[in-house]
Amino acid sequence: MTSETEMPELSGRDLHLVKKAPAIAVAAIARMPEGPFRSDSDMTDMKTLLDKMIESDVELEHYARAARIAVTGKPD
């Protein structure tokens, strides 16, 4: 069992999926109406996680666009 601070080394497709999943979740939560069922704290935490994992604004925009497409089903 690993401690809470140890993270597995991810690369390639695994790393891509770990970055894309919270980006999709953030896009989905952002589209929800404000209220008791919208988890703003989760959205904030996932944005912070993405900021730590994503190395540039260009890469961030790539994942944000992919997330919007995944959530809306429509290209930009």
CORMOFEN-V207936 format. One record per run of one state. SS is the DSSP state (h for helix, s for strand, l for the rest). FROM is the first residue (numbers start at 0). LEN is the number of residues. If there is no record, write none. Layout:
{{SS	FROM	LEN} {SS	FROM	LEN}}
This chain:
{{l	0	11} {h	11	20} {l	31	8} {h	39	14} {l	53	3} {h	56	16} {l	72	4}}
